[in-house]
Amino acid sequence: MQVIFYDVEPKLSLGNAKACKNINDLLRQSDIVTLHVPGTSATRNMVNESFLRKMKKGSVLINLSRGEVMDEKAIAKAISEKHIAGLAADVFGDEPQHKGDIFQSPLQNLNNVLLTPHIGGSTLEAQENIGTDVAGKIIRYLETGNSMGSVSVPALNLPLQQSAHRILHIHRNVPGVLSEINTIMSKHKANILGQYLQTNNTIGYVAVDIDKKASSGLISDLKNSKETIRVRGVY
């Protein structure tokens, strides 16, 4: 199989997968088009009439990413007019939320269309992989403070530091907290070797690497800081 791909972020070719210069070039060449995009305002209804017209006649579309990236009426029309040969999807713009809810889509009752439930994460294999992934992320947080993949704490991908000690500080995201942290560090004569900060609308998360083990007084002062939520020494 010859594999080609397009991404809004420039990426080098990998193995037998070759990068295309733009999405139109990819659609013109591909017998099978698969979607691997997040559901955002930029991707909503990206598969529309214009997109489908640029697809190779007789090609097939596979969407296992997000339902909102498809204009389902436009796809149903393209299949009925035999411009594209078929579709496989397990995500839809309007999915049943509860047991007993009726599923309705313009893609139903069309020839050469496979529609399957959006339950990929509920399979035994997926649950096992999710458990392994979550356990690994918890271990990385406990050992290094790495918070990548967190839902509630801003994501920090922290490097390992040799001959250093790391303090993690989670706080309410208001002006002046970082300055207060640095003032406390200076008060306890802690030399900062590295400092990493990430915030969201409500929470700030900072990791500070210092050249000596944090004293009980330093940790106590950080905990007593007005906007502090949680403080922890890692190593």
Residue pairs with C-beta under 8 A, 6 or more apart in sequence:
1 16
2 16
2 18
3 15
3 16
3 17
3 18
4 17
4 18
4 19
4 20
4 26
4 29
4 30
5 11
5 17
5 18
5 19
5 20
5 26
6 19
6 20
6 21
6 22
6 23
6 25
6 26
7 19
10 19
11 19
12 19
13 19
20 26
20 29
23 51
23 54
24 54
26 33
27 33
27 51
27 54
27 55
27 56
28 54
28 56
29 56
30 55
30 56
30 59
31 56
31 58
31 59
31 60
32 59
32 60
32 61
32 62
33 55
33 59
33 60
33 61
33 62
34 62
34 63
34 64
35 47
35 61
35 62
35 63
35 64
35 65
35 69
36 65
37 43
37 46
37 65
37 66
37 69
38 65
38 66
39 65
39 66
39 67
39 68
39 69
43 66
43 68
43 69
44 68
44 69
45 68
45 69
45 70
45 71
46 69
47 61
47 63
47 69
47 70
47 71
47 74
47 75
48 71
48 74
49 71
49 74
49 77
49 78
52 74
52 75
52 78
52 83
52 84
53 83
55 61
55 78
55 83
55 84
57 83
57 84
58 82
58 84
58 85
59 84
59 85
60 84
60 85
60 86
60 87
60 88
61 75
61 84
61 86
61 87
61 88
62 87
62 88
62 89
63 69
63 70
63 87
63 88
63 89
63 90
63 91
64 88
64 89
64 90
64 91
64 120
65 91
66 91
67 89
67 91
67 92
67 93
67 94
67 95
67 118
68 93
70 89
70 92
70 93
72 92
72 93
72 105
72 106
72 107
73 106
75 84
75 87
75 106
75 107
76 106
76 107
76 110
78 84
79 85
79 86
79 87
79 110
79 111
79 112
79 113
80 110
85 112
86 111
86 112
86 113
86 114
87 107
87 110
87 112
87 113
87 114
88 113
88 114
88 116
89 107
89 114
89 115
89 116
90 115
90 116
90 117
90 118
90 119
90 120
91 118
92 103
92 105
92 107
92 115
92 118
93 105
94 104
94 105
95 103
95 118
96 102
96 103
105 115
107 113
107 115
108 115
120 126
121 127
121 130
133 149
137 146
137 148
137 149
137 150
140 146
140 148
141 147
141 150
142 234
143 234
143 235
144 158
144 160
144 166
144 234
145 156
145 158
145 166
145 168
145 207
145 232
145 234
146 156
146 157
146 158
147 153
147 154
147 155
147 156
147 198
147 205
148 155
148 156
148 157
149 155
152 203
153 170
153 203
153 205
154 198
154 199
154 200
154 203
154 204
154 205
155 198
156 196
156 197
156 198
156 205
156 207
158 166
158 196
158 207
159 194
161 193
161 194
161 209
163 211
164 193
164 194
164 209
164 210
164 211
165 209
165 210
165 211
165 212
165 213
165 214
165 233
165 234
165 235
166 207
166 208
166 209
166 210
166 233
166 234
166 235
167 207
167 208
167 210
167 214
167 218
167 219
167 222
167 231
167 232
167 233
167 234
168 205
168 206
168 207
168 230
168 231
168 232
168 233
168 234
169 181
169 205
169 206
169 207
169 208
169 222
169 228
169 230
169 231
170 203
170 204
170 205
170 228
170 229
170 230
170 231
171 177
171 203
171 204
171 205
171 206
171 225
171 227
171 228
171 229
172 202
172 203
172 204
172 227
172 229
173 199
173 200
173 201
173 202
173 203
173 204
174 227
177 204
177 206
177 225
177 227
178 197
178 204
178 206
180 225
180 227
181 206
181 208
181 222
181 225
182 192
184 218
184 221
184 222
184 225
185 192
185 208
185 210
185 218
187 221
188 214
188 215
188 217
188 218
188 221
190 210
190 211
190 212
190 214
190 218
191 210
191 211
191 212
192 208
192 209
192 210
193 209
193 210
193 211
194 207
194 208
194 209
195 206
195 207
195 208
195 209
196 206
196 207
196 208
197 204
197 205
197 206
197 207
198 204
198 205
199 205
203 229
213 233
214 233
219 231
219 233
222 228
222 231
223 231
